[in-house]
């Protein structure tokens, strides 16, 4: 599967953005989707993940209550709605896919074989 992330941009603190992740190519069997981010000068970190049917969802503590992950399998697109953005949310955001689904715990980046190119989110104070 190929992934194309979009929707990043420059926003003021307190603002909102919605990221999209469009999948193409091998979209079967079912795959889990996740968002990771990499702040400037830091390691890549987990943001959120959703199973194929949306029955299993994870969030990093830092984004709980502010970010919402969702997907529309009919058009093979995942979303990350980001509200109440903070300067510390500034990062390159990557979507990722895994045909192995999600386990009972927050997934590690190693569990995802397919990655989009990243979209930059910059939050000004």
C-alpha positions as CSV (number, residue, x, y, z in Angstrom):
1,X,0.0,0.0,0.0
2,X,1.2,3.5,-0.8
3,X,0.3,6.4,1.6
4,X,0.0,10.1,0.9
5,X,-0.3,12.4,3.9
6,X,-1.6,15.9,3.5
7,X,-3.3,18.8,5.4
8,X,-0.3,20.2,7.4
9,X,0.4,23.9,7.6
10,X,1.0,26.8,9.9
11,X,-1.5,27.6,12.6
12,X,-1.7,29.7,15.7
13,X,-1.8,28.1,19.1
14,X,-5.3,27.0,19.9
15,X,-6.2,26.5,16.3
16,X,-7.1,23.3,14.4
17,X,-5.9,21.3,11.5
18,X,-7.1,18.0,9.9
19,X,-4.6,15.7,8.4
20,X,-5.5,13.2,5.8
21,X,-3.8,9.9,4.8
22,X,-4.9,8.5,1.4
23,X,-4.0,4.9,0.7
24,X,-3.7,3.4,-2.7
25,X,-2.3,0.2,-4.3
26,X,-2.7,-2.9,-2.1
27,X,-5.6,-1.9,0.1
28,X,-6.5,-5.5,0.9
29,X,-6.3,-7.3,3.3
30,X,-7.4,-4.9,6.0
31,X,-4.8,-2.7,7.6
32,X,-4.4,-0.6,10.7
33,X,-3.5,3.1,10.4
34,X,-1.4,5.2,12.7
35,X,0.0,8.6,13.0
36,X,3.5,9.3,14.2
37,X,5.3,12.6,14.5
38,X,8.9,13.8,14.6
39,X,9.5,17.2,16.3
40,X,12.6,19.1,15.2
41,X,15.7,17.5,16.6
42,X,13.8,14.7,18.3
43,X,12.9,11.1,17.9
44,X,9.8,10.0,16.1
45,X,6.9,9.4,18.5
46,X,3.5,7.8,18.5
47,X,0.4,10.0,18.2
48,X,-2.6,7.8,17.4
49,X,-3.7,4.5,15.8
50,X,-6.9,3.0,14.6
51,X,-7.9,-0.6,13.6
52,X,-9.5,-1.4,10.3
53,X,-13.1,-1.3,11.8
54,X,-12.3,1.5,14.1
55,X,-13.1,-0.6,17.1
56,X,-9.6,-0.2,18.6
57,X,-8.1,3.3,19.0
58,X,-5.0,4.5,20.8
59,X,-3.8,8.0,21.6
60,X,-0.6,9.3,23.1
61,X,-1.2,10.9,26.5
62,X,0.0,14.2,25.1
63,X,-2.8,14.4,22.6
64,X,-5.7,12.8,24.4
65,X,-8.8,15.0,24.4
66,X,-7.4,17.2,21.6
67,X,-6.8,14.9,18.7
68,X,-9.3,12.5,17.1
69,X,-8.4,9.7,14.7
70,X,-10.9,8.3,12.2
71,X,-11.0,6.6,8.8
72,X,-13.3,6.1,5.8
73,X,-12.6,2.7,4.4
74,X,-14.8,3.3,1.4
75,X,-12.3,5.8,0.1
76,X,-9.2,4.4,1.8
77,X,-8.5,7.5,3.7
78,X,-7.6,8.1,7.3
79,X,-7.8,11.4,9.2
80,X,-6.3,13.1,12.3
81,X,-8.4,16.0,13.5
82,X,-6.2,18.1,15.7
83,X,-7.8,20.7,17.9
84,X,-6.4,23.1,20.6
85,X,-3.0,22.9,19.0
86,X,0.1,23.8,21.0
87,X,3.5,24.9,20.0
88,X,4.8,21.5,21.2
89,X,2.7,19.8,18.6
90,X,5.0,21.3,15.9
91,X,6.4,18.3,14.0
92,X,6.5,16.4,10.8
93,X,3.5,14.1,10.9
94,X,3.6,10.7,9.2
95,X,0.9,8.2,8.6
96,X,1.7,4.5,8.6
97,X,-0.1,1.2,7.8
98,X,0.2,-2.3,9.1
99,X,-1.5,-5.4,7.7
100,X,-1.0,-7.1,11.1
101,X,-3.6,-5.0,12.8
102,X,-3.3,-3.6,16.3
103,X,-2.6,-5.4,19.5
104,X,-3.8,-4.6,23.0
105,X,-1.1,-2.0,23.6
106,X,0.1,1.2,22.0
107,X,1.9,0.1,18.9
108,X,5.6,0.7,18.2
109,X,6.7,2.2,14.9
110,X,8.5,-1.1,14.1
111,X,5.0,-2.7,13.7
112,X,4.3,-0.6,10.6
113,X,5.7,-1.5,7.3
114,X,4.3,1.3,5.1
115,X,4.8,5.0,5.6
116,X,3.7,8.2,3.9
117,X,6.0,11.0,3.1
118,X,5.1,13.2,6.1
119,X,3.3,16.6,6.3
120,X,4.7,19.5,8.3
121,X,2.6,21.0,11.1
122,X,3.9,24.2,12.7
123,X,2.1,25.8,15.6
124,X,3.0,29.4,16.5
125,X,2.7,30.8,20.0
